[in-house]
Amino acid sequence: MTAAIVGWAHTPFGRLEGETVESLIVRVTNAALSDAGIPAQDVDEIVLGHFNAGFSAQDFTASLVLQASPDLRFKRALRVENACATGSAAVHQGLKSIAAKSARIVLVVGVEQMTTTPAAEIGKNLLKASYVREEADIEGGFAGIFGQIAGLYFQKWGDQSDALALIAAKNHKNGVGNPYAQIRKDLGFDFCRNASEKNPFVAGPLKRTDCSPVSDGAAALVLADVETALRSSKAIAFRASAHVQDFLPMRKRDILKFEGCAEAWKRALTSAGISLNDLSLVETHDCFTIAELIEYEAMGLVPEGQGARAVKEGWTAKDGRLPVNPSGGLKSKGHPIGATGVSMHVLCAMQLAGSAGDIQIKDAKLAGLFNMGGAAVANYVSILERIK
C-alpha cells in the first residue's frame, strides 16, 4: 500500500453541449483539487488519460491540464493511452511515480469527447484499438468484434440472450440512481430482451441495449502517498493493483476466456491477500453485455461457461452476494474512452467513503474494479479500501 485517493471529481457523461476537451479537463481538475483540499502548487506530477484516435483535432493534450491554474505551470505532465483502459493506465502511472518516491501528490485526469465526431467515423476510430492488419474490415466496428465474440460464445455454451438482457436491465436499473449516468432509465428485461425498432440488432446477437453509448465526459482524482493521505480529510487506499497486457490479434488467443482479465484479477487478489468473496462490490468493463458475462467467469465468480448463472440467480444485483456495476456500468453511465477508468476509480472511492448516494452499497469495505482496452488486451484491476 503506497498510495491513496484523497480527492475526486466527475462530470455527467453524455452529449455535453458547449464543452470541449479543454473545458472538461479544466472543470474536473479544479474540482478534484478543491475536493482534496490540495492547492495546485503542491502537485508534483500530472497524468492525463486521453485516447483520442481522431475524436479531437487537438492532440498533444497533456499540457491542457495546466489551463486550470497558473500554479500548475512547469509541473511534470504526460499523456498516456491504452485504448479503452486509458483512464486506468493514467491512474496506475500515478501509482508508479508515488511508489518510486518521485512524486508525493499526483493529479490524474481522464477525458474524451466523442459525440462531435460524425457517426460514420466513430466506428473507424474505435477500430484503431483492434489489430488493424486482420480485424479492421470486421463489419460494425468494435460492436462487430464483440458481436463475433458473442456469436462464438453462443455456439459453445448455448443461446445466452436472456442473460445478456438481464445484464443490460440490471445496469440500466442501477444507472437510474447515478447522477453522472448518460442513460438514467430503467428499461426493463422485456425491452432489452426483444428486438424492436428502438432496440434493433447491431452486430451478431447483440442489440442496441447490449452496447455502451457514445459519450463525452471527464473524471479526475488526486493521489497521495499514504503518509500525506492520512493527513487528508479522506483516504481511499490501493490495497492492490495489477496490469496485464495480452496479444493484440484475437487469433493468437482463446477470445472466449479473457485470459488477461483472469490473470490481472489473480495477481491483484493475491497481492491484496483476499479472495473475490471479500469484495463488497465490483465495477467492471461492460462495453458490451457479453463482456460483463465473460468477465464473471474470468474474475472467478463462476466457472467457464456459467456466466449466465451469476446474473440469473441475482448474485450480481445491487443487493446480491457481489454487486457488479452498481453505478450502471458503461452500459448506463456511458463510455468516454479516456475517462472511463478514472471514473471507475472515482465511483469505487465514493462507495468506500459512503458518499455514493442512491447507488450506495451498504457498509462497503473493499471495492474491486476491472477496466480493459480492446478485446481483453489491456487489463487493469485495482482493489481499494478506505483507510481514513
Secondary structure, 3 states (H helix, E strand, C coil): CCEEEEEEEECCCECCCCCCHHHHHHHHHHHHHHHHCCCHHHCCEEEEECCCCCCCCCCCCHHHHHHHCHHHCCCEEEEECCHHHHHHHHHHHHHHHHHCCCCCEEEEEEEEECCCCCHHHHHHHHHCCCCHHHHCCCCCHHHHHHHHHHHHHHHHHCCCHHHHHHHHHHHHHHHCCCCCCCCCCCCHHHHHHCCCCCCCEEECCEEHHHECCCCEEEEEEEEEEHHHHCCCCCCEEEEEEEEEECCCCHHHCCCCCCHHHHHHHHHHHHHHCCCHHHCCEEECCCCEHHHHHHHHHHCCCCCCCCHHHHHHCCCCCCCCCCCECCCCHHHHHCCCHHHHHHHHHHHHHHHHHCCCHHHCCCCCCEEEEEEEECCCCEEEEEEEEECC
